[in-house]
Amino acid sequence: MSDFLIRFWGVRGSLPCPGAATKRYGGNTPCIEVRCGDRLVILDAGTGIREFGAALDQQGSPIDADLFLTHCHYDHVIGIPFFSPFFQPQHRFRMWAGNLLPDFRLKEVMQSMMSEPLFPIGIDTFRADIDYRDFKAGETVKLCESVTVRTVPLNHPGGATGYRIDYRGRSFSYITDDEWRRSKPDPQLIAIAKGTDLLIYDTPYTEAEIGAKKGWGHSTWRDGVDFAKAAEAKTLCLFHHAPEHDDDAIDVLLAQARAVHPSTIAAVEGDVIRL
């Protein structure tokens, strides 16, 4: 059976928070490496993508990969100017975004982010072959015969896109920056995670904190458990850890979640999951 591998390069939300208090779970913002056999898919381009780029450089071979962004808030794209493979002509990438149309285009957003006075160099300094692709969340992208990416719109300010990747009878869902609709859960959201082997979900806040965060587009571990149960997901992974939560605080959240849903884990920078 071909490898289906998920590796965490960044697991924090909002902004990076390096330091002694966050070294166990990690302080980089979202980036996930997905290997479907020989196919490389990257999910989000937060600060974690810088170290991922350095690891890819060590491989020395040409890269052909797809980078799917949940959305373009800074914590999910801030690593793009520091992703070294983008500056090397032997590589080829397709960069996807599903929440920008009709008001924006991905290439224009990237040009704006990497321009004065925000940044000293533009996307024209990239030497890799980068194809910027816009779509509308809800569409399905067939990457090849064995890899299918299903998408869903999320409940987040400005919009965001959730993903499910299916590969040779296995699947995982990456749903981050979503505010769980407690009174009326979104059936599209449940459907895209239905029966998935791994559900990575946005769970930065505690039940005590969420009241003051209404409308911010985020959820709690309790929401994640409710989602996982509704979708009958095999494993729930807590993700997008709040920067104000140190490692000990995440330990507590994980313990609380496991007390009611034993098949729960928490995303840890550097960890690898094989499905």
N, C-alpha and C positions, 0 to 999 in steps of 0.2 A: 504494500500500500504506500502510495506517495506521501511524503511528509506534508502535513498541514500544521504550520508553526506560527505562533504569535509571540512577538517579543516587545516588551515595553521599554521605550526609550524616554518617555516623559509621561507622568501620571498626575501632575498638579493642574489645578485650574486657576484662572485669573492672572496670576503672575508668578514667575519663578521665585522659589524661596530656598536657596541653598543654605546649608549650615548644619551644625551638629544636631540640632533638634529635628531635622528632617532627613537625615542621611539613610535611615533604614528603608523608608518608602520612596525617597527621592524627592528632589526639588524642581525638576524640569517640567515645563508645560507640555501639553499632549503631543505625542508622536508614537505610533505603533507600526512595527514592521510585521508584515504578513507574508509568509511563504506558502504558496500553493504549488508544491512540486518545484519546478524551475521558475515559476511566475512570481514576480515581486510586486506587492501592493503596499503602499504606504498610506497610513491614515493620519492626517493632520501633520502640521509642520511647526509645532511649537519649539521651544528651546531644545528639546530632546533630539531634534533632527540634526543638530550640529555634530553631536557625538556619533550618531548613526552614519552621517556622511564620512566622518573620519574612519569608521570601521569599514565602510564600502571602499574607501581609497586603498585600504590594505589588501583587498581582494585582487585589485589590479586588472580586472576584466571589464569589458564594456557592459554598461547597465541599460536595460530596457525595462521601464517600470511605470506604474500608474500611481499618482498621488491624488487621493481623494480628500478634499477638505470638508469638514462639517460646516464651517462658515469662516468668515474672514475677520473675526474679532482678533485683536492682537495676540492673545495668548495661543492662538491656533495657527498663526502664520509668521510670527516674529522670527522664527528660525530660518525662513527661506533665504534671506541674504547671506546666511552663514553656512549653507548646505554646499559643501565643496564640490560635489559632483556636478552641480549646475554650471560650474566654471570650466568644465572639461569637455572638449568637443566630441569625444568618443561615445558620450552617453546620450540616451534618448528617453524623454519623459513625456507623459500625458498628465496634465494637471486638471482636475475636475472640481467644479463647484455647482451645487444644485439649488442655491438659495438666492442668487443675485438677479436673475431675470425677472421682469423686463427692465428694471431700472438701471442695472449695472451689468458690466461684462467683466469676467475674471481677469483678463489681460489688462484692462484699464485699471482695475483695483490694484493689481500688482505694480503697475507703473506709478500709480499715485502713492502707494506705500513706500516705494523705493525712488523717491524724488526729493529734491530740496524743498523746504528746509528740514524734512524728516529724515532723509538719508542721503549720503554723499554720492552714491552711484546708482544707476538705473538698471532695469532688467536687460538693457541692451549690452551690458557687460557679461551676461551669461553666454557661455560658449556651447553648452549642450543644446541638443535639438529639443525644445520645449513646445508642446502643443497645448494651448490653453483651451479647455473645453467647458462650455456652459451647458447645463441641462436643467430640467425642472424636477425637484424632489418628488418622488412617486414613480419615476421611470426606472426601467431595468436596463443595466448595462451588461452585455455579454462580452467578457474580455477574451475568452477563447472557448473551445468546446467544453472544457471541464470547469471553468470558473465563471460564475454568475454573480453579479453585484446587484442586489435589489435595494431600493432607496425609499425613504419616507420623510415627509416634512415633520419638523419638530416644533414644539411649543417654546420658542425662544425669541427675545427681542431681535428684530431684523431677520428672523428666520434662521434655520439651520437644517442640516440633512443628517438623517440616521442611515446606517448601512447594515446590510446582511450579506455576508459572503458565503456562498455554497460551493463546495469543492468535493467531488467524488463521494457524495453521500453524507458529508459532514458539513457543519455550518457554525458560524458565530455571528453575533450581532453587536454592532458598535453604536450605541445610542448615548451620546453625551451632549450636554447643554440642552436639556429638556426639562420642562416643568410638568411633573405628573399631574394629570387632571383627576383629582381624587373623587370628585362627585360623579364624573362621567369619563372614565378612561377612554382614550382614543382607540377605536377598534383597528385602525390601520397600524398603529404602533404595536399593538398586541399581535397582530397578524404577521408582521415582519419578523418578530422574534419567536413565533410559535414553534415549539419543539426544538429550539436551537441548542447546540451542545454547550455554548458559552454565551452569556449575555453580559457585556460590559456596559454598565449604566452610570449615569451622572448622579453621584450621591455625596455632594460636598457638605451638606448641612445636617445638623441635628434637628430633632423635633422641636426643641426649644428655640432654635435659631430661625426656622423656616418662616415663622409668622412675620418677621420683619423683612423677609426677603421676597415677599409675594410680588410676582411680576418680573422677577429677575431672570427667570428661565432656568431654574435649577431645582434639584430634588433632594430627598433624604434617603438614608438607608431603608427606612420603613417603606417609602415609595418604591425603592428598588426591589424589596422583597415582594410587595404587592404585584409589581410588574412581572417578576420572575414566576410567581405562582400563576398569574393569569395567563401567561404565555407558555407555561409548562416547560420553561427553560431548565436544562439539566444543572447548570452552574451559574450563579450570579457573581459578578466581579464588581466590587465597589471601585469607582473611578472618579477622576477630576477632583481630587482631594483639595479641600480648602487650604489656602496658604496660611491661614491663622491656626490651623490644626497641626500640632506637632505629631511626631510618631506615636507618642503615648495616647494622644487623643484618638488617632485612627485605630489603634489597638482596641480602645473602648467601643468605637462604632462597630468594628468588626465583630467583637464579642456579642454586642447587642443583636446584631443581625443574625449571627449564627445560632443564638438562643432560640430564635423563632424559625430560622431557615438554615439548617446545618450545611447545606451545599452552597455556602457563600465563601468567597475569598476576597482579598483586597489587592488591587494592582500595586506592584512593586517594581520600581525602575530596575531594569536588568533581568527581570524574571522572564522565563520562556515557558509557554504553554503549548503542548502538542496535543492536537485533537485526533 
